Every structure is written in C-alpha cells, then in structure tokens.
Amino acid sequence: MELIGKRIIVTGVARGIGAATLKAYVAAGAVVAAFDVLDEEGRAVVEAANASGQGRAVYRHCDVASRAETKAAVDAAVAEMGGLDALVNIAGVERTAPAETIDDDHWDLMFETNARGVMNTNQAVFPHLKDKGGQIINFGSGAGVRGMAGGAAYSAAKGAVLAWTRTVAQEWGQYGITVNAMAPGMWTPMYEAHRARMSSAELVAHDAGMAQRIPIGGKLGDPESQMAPVMVFLVSDGARFITGQTLPVDGGMMMMT
C-alpha cells in the first residue's frame, strides 16, 4: 500500500508503536508531522525515517495534554504540509496502582494525556478535515474494554477514549471524517516498563497467562512487522468505510463481538 501525497499528523512518535507507524508512513510515501515531548528521541526517529523512506517527516514538540499547545502545533503543521488527510493519535502514558491507593495526581495524569489528549488532538484537526473529510485514529486499549487489575485509572481513561471515538464517529460522519480506535497488543517500551514493576513470581504468572490468552504466538506482537502494516491500511483510501470501531491488533487476546 502506498500513501504518496497523504498528509498525516502522528503523535507519540518517539518510541514503540508511534515510531514504527511513523517509519511505515514515510516508507509508503506520506508527508508526516511527527509530535512528541521526548524531543531527542523523536528527532532521531524522524531522522532515521527520512533516511530510508520515499516520503518525509518533520518533528515538532507537542504535549497533547495542553489544548493551546496542541492547537498551535496542529495549525502550524497543516500550514507547513499544505493540508491534512489524517490524524493518528498514539501519545499516551501508563501507571499502575491498586484502585484503593490511586490519588488525584495519578488519576489526573492518566486522564490528561490519555483522554484529554484525544479530545485536544481531535478537536484541533476537525476544522482542517471538515470540508473534505479525512481519517482519525485514536489509541484505546484492551484495558478500556475488559479492565486491567492494578490499572483502574489507566483503564478508565482508555474506556473514555473508546466512548469518545464511537460518539465522534457518529457526529462527524456527515463531514466524511472516519474515527476509529486501536486496541493494540504490542511489545513496546511501555510494556517493558510495566514488566519491570513486577516481581519475579508475578512475571512468571503473567507470562504463563499471556501464553494462554494469545492464540497467535502466546505473547505480544512486534510493532514494526505486526502493527505498522495495519496502521498504513487504516489511513489509506481502502479504509474510508470503516468508522466507530475498536480494532484489536493483539494476536486474538481480545476477540470483539
């Protein structure tokens, strides 16, 4: 699949799924505005993508939790690219804690980046997509569907992302804007950090459980080979009749009905 001429904003590009998605879009010929708050890592990813792809990317610092910063970054990127065809909002954070110990700072961090960040980015691109349509991909999580023990605030924020996505897909369909949410099951730096917080016994139990729950391979997937191709399809013209969906890419760990 080629994305030649497509103009795309991608947030959270510095690591994991964001980095893999950015590289795949540039390789497919897209023009990409790459956003993150990890500037050194984000610029390195953009430099590597530009060295090997047929498209091009430009890095821009943006904290999606800030409405003003997000709007300014989006408006500048659209002006620079000469328009916009798609937003892929991957930026997110994860923290774990027993539900009874979650404090305001923990709760606010999960919602400001994971949920408010979705609202900020979606609203910021809407004026640029309203007249001709386009595609928005938000990032939810299986935790937002089935819950995640030890991650109540994270799960709640991701559940909010899924509800927002379904609702906005209904409201903005009249403008030709499709809005979908991903529920990835990928082995990323965020997942590595999650594993690092486990004890040896918890890790053994976790891996045994994953081996049982994931029919394909028994573990989380690789962002570059198993997630990025899906992300390319979802901003292609072939995906223009898909909207309001939560799409798991997780080896069958969560089978939607």
Secondary structure, 3 states (H helix, E strand, C coil): CCCCCCEEEEECCCCHHHHHHHHHHHHCCCEEEEEECCHHHHHHHHHHHHHHCCCEEEEEECCCCCHHHHHHHHHHHHHHHCCCCEEEECCCCCCCECHHHCCHHHHHHHHHHHHHHHHHHHHHHHHHHCCCCEEEEEECCCHHHHCCCCEHHHHHHHHHHHHHHHHHHHHHHHHCEEEEEEEECECCHHHHHHHHCCCHHHHHHHHHHHHHHCCCCCCCECHHHHHHHHHHHHCCHHHCCCCCCEEEECCCCCCCC
